[in-house]
C-alpha cells in the first residue's frame, strides 16, 4: 500500500478551512493530521462543520492548538489575513510544503502589498518563495515550488475571464479593463458582523468595494496591466462569484476568433469549462451550478460593430476561489494527478 501524505491545517475553524477539510478527508492520497483552532481546541471539528460528522469514510477529528502541531508533509495555512506572514518561519519549519490560503503571499511586490493592505509586509523576504497559486496561469512554477500562495476568489474569476484575451493579445491597450464582481456572503468569512447579520444582508445588493478592492492587485499582477480595475458587489447568494469584465477589442473581432483564443488558453485545463451557448437560461456562466466544485465556467459576448467585449467567469468562492485550488496546488507540488480528490461536478437543480 502506498504511504499517504500527512497533511495538517492551521486555522480550521473558518469557512475556507472547513471546505479544505471536506476535500482533504475524501482525498485518496492524504491522511489529515492536526487541525488547529485556538478558540475551539479540544472540540470535535464536526461541532463547527456539521457536514463533516463522522461516517464509515470520515473519522472524527478534534481541533488542537497550534502549539501541539506535529511535523507533517504538507501544511495548509487557513489563517486570517496578516497572521501567516508574522510567523511564517516557524510554520515553515513544520513541513517541507506550505500552501497558504490567505492573502499574505499573493502579491510579489511588497510596495504594492502595502498600498492595498495599508500596512508593510511582515516577511517581505518570503514573497519570492511563494508561487502564485492559480495553476491555470502559473502551473510550472507551482510544480517546482515548495510554497504556494492562496488566490483571491474575486481575482480568480476576474483573471480567468480575461486570461485568454490577454494571452492572445486581443485586448486594446489604450482602453482600461473594468471587472464587476458579484459575490456571495460566504466570502465575508465565518465570523458574524453587521454586514452579515441576516436582516441587513437578506435581499441586499450591496456595492461594498466600488474601487480598490484588495483583489485588484492580483488581477493587475496576473494580467500585467496597471489599468485593470475591480468593483465588488454583495448579492444574496451563499457560495459563488460571477465576474463580468468589460474590455475593448478591435472592431470586427468575430466569435470564431474568440473561440480560437479560448480553446488555445483552456483546451487542456481540467477545471475550466467554456460556456457560450446560443440559447437557454444557462447559456452564460452561472455560479450556482458550481457550488462545491473546483470548476470555473468562462464565457463572453462581443459587439463586433464597436469592439465592446464582455468576458464572464463563474466559480465557487470557497472551491476554485480558495480550498479547491489549494488542493490542486498540493497535487501539483507532490507530483500527483492534478484532479485527484477534486473530481466532483456541481448539482442541478439547486
N, C-alpha and C positions, 0 to 999 in steps of 0.2 A: 504494500500500500504506500502511495506517495505521501510524504510528510506534508501536512498542511502548514501554511504560513500563519504565525501567531500575529494577530492584529489587535491593537488597542485604540481606544478613543478617549481623548482628553476633552471633556465637556460634552457629555452625552445627554444632557437634560433638555436641550433646545429642540426645535423642530428639525433643523438640519441634522443634528446628532441622532435624533430618533429615526429619520429617514435613512441615514447612513447605517445604523444598526439593523434596520429591516433588510437592507440589501446584503450586509455582511453575514447576517445569520443564515441566509439562504445561499451564500456563495459556496460553491463546491470545493474550493481550494484554500479556504481560510478557516481558522479557529479564532473566535472572538476571545480575547484575553480580558484585560481590565477596561472598565468603562467608568470614568470618573465624573463626579459631581460633588463639589464641596458642600452644597446645601442639602443634598439628598443621600449622602454617604450612608451605607447600611441598608437602604431601602431597595426593594426589587425594581428593576428597570421597568417592568410592566405596570408598576403603580403609576408611572408617569406617561408611559407609552402603552396604552392598553391593547393596541393591536399586536404587541409582542408578548402577549400571555403565552406561557409555555404550552407546547404541544409535543407530540411524538417527534417532531422535527426541530423544535426550538426549545433549548434548555433554559431554565431560569437563571438570570444573572442579577447580581446586586451591584449597585453603584459603590465605588470606593473613593477615597480621597486621592488626590494626585501624589501625596506623599507615600502611598502604598503601591505606586506604579512599578511593575516589574518590566525588565527588558523584553522587547518584542521585535518582530521582523519589520512591521510597518506600524507607524504611529500616526493616526489621524488627529488633527487639531481642529476641534469644533468650538472654539472659544469666541467670546465677543470680541469685536474689533479692538485692537491695541494690546490684548493680553498675550498673544503668542509671541510677538516681537520682543516684548520685555523679558522673556525667559527662554528664548529660542536655543541658546547654547546648552542650557540644562536639559531641555526637552529633547534636543537632537542627540544627546548622549545616551538616550534610552532605546534608540532604534536606528538602523542604517538607512531607513527610508522614511521620509517625512512628507505628509500631504496635509497642507493647511487649508481649511475651508474658508477662513476669514479673509479680509481684505489686506492683511498686513504685508503680504509679499507679492501682490499683483502688479504693482507699479515699479518699473525698473529705475526710474529717476527719483531720487529722494526729494528733490526740489518740487517736482510735480506732486509727489505724495503729500508734502507739507502744504502745498497750495490747495489741494482738495480736501484734506483731512484736518486742516487747521492745527497741526502740531508736527514737530520734527519726527522723523522716523527713529524708533528706539534702537534699531540694529541695522543701519544702512549697509554695513559690510556684508550682510547676509543676502541682500537683494539679488545679487548676481548669481547666487547659488540656486535660486528657485526658478525653475522653468514655468512660464505661464501655462496654467493647467487647462487649456482648451485644446484637446487633441486635434480637432478639425483644422486648426491653423498652426499648431506647434508640436505635432506628433514626434518628429525626430528628436527634438530637444528633450521632450518628456522621457522618451525611451532611454536616453543617455544620462539623465539626471537622477540624483538620489533625493531631490527635493522638488516638490511641485506645489505651486500656489493654488489657491481657490480661484473660482471665477465668479464675477458678479452676475447674478441672474439676468438683470436688465441688459448688462453689457453683452452677455452671451447671445441673447436674442437679437440685439441690435447688430452685433458683429456678423452673426450667421446670415442675417437678412441681406447684408451688403457685401459680404466677402466675395461672392462670385463676380460681382460687377467691378469691385476694386481690383481683383486679380486679373481680370480681362482688360483692364484699362478703359472701361466703358463710362465711368463717371466723369463728368465735366469738372475740371479743376478750378474753374473761375466762379463756380457757384457752390454754396455750402450744402452740407447734408444735415438734415434735421430728423431726429427719430423721436416719435411719440410712442411712449410705452404705457400700456395698461397692465396693472399689476394686482395680483390677488393679496388678500390680507395676511397670509402666512409669511409673506415677505417681511413683515414687521417683527417677526420673532415670537417666541412663546411668552415673554414677559408682558403682562397686560398693561395698557396705558390708556389715556383718554382717547387717543386716536383709534384704538382697537376696541373700546367699550361698545357693546352691541348697539345701544340706542344712538350712538354717534356714528358708528361705522355702517350700520344697515341702511340700504337704499342710497348710499352715498356714491357720487362720482367726484372724487376729491383730487384736485391737482396739488400734490404736496411738494413737488420739486419741479417747477416750471423751467428753472435754469440751474446749471452747475450741480446736477446730481453727481455724487461721487463716482458712479459707474461710468460717467462720461470720460473720465481719464483713461479707462481701459479701452473704450471704443477708439479714442484718438490714437492711443498706443498701437492697437491692433491694425487699424486701417492706415496708419501713417499720415493722418490728415488732421491738422490743427483746427480745421473748420467743420468738424463733426460735432453736433450738439444733441443733447439728450433732454427730454422732458418726460416726467413720470407722473401718472395719474392712478390713484387707487380706485378700483371698481369692486363691486360686490361679487367676489369670487374668492374662494379659499386658496386653491392652488392654481397657478397659471400666470403666464406672461405673454402678451402679444405686442410685438414691436412692429410699428408701422413707420417705415423710413421713407422720407420724402427727399428725392435727389433728382439730378438732371443728367440726361444723356443727350447725345446729338440727335436732333430730329431725324426721323426716318428709321430709327432702330426698330427692327422687327421682332416679333415673338420668336421666330426661328433662331435669330441670332442670340436672343436671351436664353433660349433652351440650350443652345450650344455652350454658353458660358456656365449655366447651371450644371449641366452634365460634366463639364470639364472640372468643375470645382468639387462636385459631390457624388459622382457616379460610383466611387469606391468607398464612400462613407457608410459605415454600418448603421449609424443612428440618425442620419439626415434623410428626410423624405421630401421630394419635390411635389408640391400640391398646387396644381394650376389647371383646374377643370373648367370646362366650357359652361357647365350648368350645375344646379343643385345648391342646397344650402351649405354644403361643406366644400365648395369649390375653392375656398381660400383656407389657409391655416387657421385652426381653432384650438385654443389651449385646453378646453375641457376634455378633448379626446386623448390627451397625452398624460393625464394625471397618473402618477405612479410609475412613469416610464422615464427612460433616458433618451427619448426621441426628441428630435426637433423637426418641425414641418416648416418648409420655406416656400414662398410663392411671390407673385408680383402681378402688377398691372402696369402697362405703359401706354402713354398717349403719344403715338408715333408722330402726330402732327406737330406737337410742341416739344417733345423730348422729356416730358414730365414722367418720372419713374416713381412708383410706389412699391417698395420691397417689403415683404412681410415675413415674420418668423414667429412661431409659437412654440413654447416649451412649458414644462412643469418647473416652476422656480426651485422646488426642493429636489427635483430629479436632475435633469440636464443642467439646471442652473446652480446645482450645489452638490448633493451627495452622489448622484449618478455619475457625473463627470469625475468626481474624486475617485470612485471605484474604477472607472475607465482608466484613469491615470495610474492607479495601482497595477492594473492588469498590464499596462504598457511597461511600467518600470520593472516589473518582475518577469517580463518576457512571456506572459501568458496570452491566450487568445483575448483580443480586445473586448469581445462581447460577453466574456464569462461572467455569469451572475447578473446579467443586465438584459436578458432576452425578452422580458415582459413587454407586451403591447398594451395599448390602452383599452378602455371599456366603452361600449356603446349599447344602449343609451346610459347616460349618467345624469 
